[in-house]
Amino acid sequence: MAESSKSKLYFGFALVAILLFSLFLILQIALLQTTLRVVVNAVARIFFLSIKAPPAAQQNVLDTSTWKIFWDEQYGFEFKYPPDWAIDRGRTDLGNDMVIYSPIEDQPYIDISISVAASGTEHFSLSCPITIHEIECKNLKNPGGINYTRSISTGQLQLSNQQQLDGFLQSPNADLQMTTVLTDEKGNPDPLSPQTVKVFDQILSTFKFIK
């Protein structure tokens, strides 16, 4: 009887030991899994941070190192424009002093007009106008430190849904307005609008005023 009780006691101790050891193994495995998860997450975070896409502003920047330079000695300003584009100072049917345009053999092509007047004669300021026709307006500064206003609005005569993109700059000698259209008269987007906006903004970024 005593031997039977002793055997049961040993068996009980052994069972408790096995249970405790099993619990220990389970805790160790859980700890190991947690540690591995933390390590994997840290490595993944470092990897994705190293290959993340550049900011949108950088993605939209065009290389202007090969662009041509237009210099206006009379009004003291210069800007860059794409090397395969041309400038026509004779196209004044809309009252613009010059038109910059992509190769006309590429149909359709992009054109951007620039109106230049002696300082103070255009009666505009670089503060954003607030009108019912204004879609977007921002006061910005280009890399050269030139302040300008960039706006998108409906047609100049307010008779259509045509959207136009404008850039306004003021130098000590001149008031300048860059203009291009983004849609047709019914407001349907021009297929070239994304490229037009990109080139338009890049030209604005290259303006410099010369003393």
FENWOLIN-V642879 format. One record per run of one state. SS is the DSSP state (H for helix, E for strand, L for the rest). FROM is the first residue (numbers start at 1). LEN is the number of residues. If there is no record, write none. Layout:
ss->SS from->FROM len->LEN
ss->SS from->FROM len->LEN
This chain:
ss->L from->1 len->1
ss->H from->2 len->49
ss->L from->51 len->5
ss->H from->56 len->4
ss->L from->60 len->8
ss->E from->68 len->5
ss->L from->73 len->4
ss->E from->77 len->5
ss->L from->82 len->4
ss->E from->86 len->3
ss->L from->89 len->9
ss->E from->98 len->4
ss->L from->102 len->9
ss->E from->111 len->8
ss->L from->119 len->15
ss->E from->134 len->8
ss->L from->142 len->5
ss->E from->147 len->8
ss->L from->155 len->8
ss->E from->163 len->8
ss->L from->171 len->3
ss->E from->174 len->8
ss->L from->182 len->1
ss->E from->183 len->1
ss->L from->184 len->5
ss->E from->189 len->1
ss->L from->190 len->3
ss->H from->193 len->13
ss->L from->206 len->2
ss->E from->208 len->2
ss->L from->210 len->2
